[in-house]
Amino acid sequence: MVKMAFQIAHRQRVTRLYRRCLKHLLSWAIDRSVWREEAVKLRARFDEHRNETNARTAVALVEEAEMLFEKYKHPEPYTSPEAPDGSKWERNMPPPPHVLVMTPEEEKWYKEASQW
């Protein structure tokens, strides 16, 4: 049972690392064809050790890969404009409801202006 739990946790860790690497590759290579070539190379590097059976070696490989990722990750990763912290995030938000309430003077002016 413990071995199976380790395998699941290890598989998740490797999968998450692989996905993070792919996403950061998009920050380095904007052209899709260049990104695809690099993604194939990255996949080959992960597949080299796919069938590793020794748990200690597998953990050491993942830790080494995570250190490499931290060393080479993009300093300013690409963020989609509509995503949180993107350039368009929360742009042109509707005003809060309490701001839209008219004062009596404004209501009077609005009624006069709309009847004209």
Secondary structure in CASP SS format (residue, H / E / C, confidence):
PFRMAT SS
TARGET T0000
AUTHOR 0000-0000-0000
METHOD secondary structure of the structure
MODEL  1
M C 1.00
V H 1.00
K H 1.00
M H 1.00
A H 1.00
F H 1.00
Q H 1.00
I H 1.00
A H 1.00
H H 1.00
R H 1.00
Q H 1.00
R H 1.00
V H 1.00
T H 1.00
R H 1.00
L H 1.00
Y H 1.00
R H 1.00
R H 1.00
C H 1.00
L H 1.00
K H 1.00
H H 1.00
L H 1.00
L H 1.00
S H 1.00
W H 1.00
A C 1.00
I C 1.00
D C 1.00
R H 1.00
S H 1.00
V H 1.00
W H 1.00
R H 1.00
E H 1.00
E H 1.00
A H 1.00
V H 1.00
K H 1.00
L H 1.00
R H 1.00
A H 1.00
R H 1.00
F H 1.00
D H 1.00
E C 1.00
H C 1.00
R C 1.00
N C 1.00
E C 1.00
T C 1.00
N C 1.00
A H 1.00
R H 1.00
T H 1.00
A H 1.00
V H 1.00
A H 1.00
L H 1.00
V H 1.00
E H 1.00
E H 1.00
A H 1.00
E H 1.00
M H 1.00
L H 1.00
F H 1.00
E H 1.00
K H 1.00
Y H 1.00
K C 1.00
H C 1.00
P C 1.00
E C 1.00
P C 1.00
Y C 1.00
T C 1.00
S C 1.00
P C 1.00
E C 1.00
A C 1.00
P C 1.00
D C 1.00
G C 1.00
S C 1.00
K C 1.00
W C 1.00
E C 1.00
R C 1.00
N C 1.00
M C 1.00
P C 1.00
P C 1.00
P C 1.00
P H 1.00
H H 1.00
V H 1.00
L C 1.00
V C 1.00
M C 1.00
T C 1.00
P H 1.00
E H 1.00
E H 1.00
E H 1.00
K H 1.00
W H 1.00
Y H 1.00
K H 1.00
E H 1.00
A H 1.00
S H 1.00
Q H 1.00
W C 1.00
END
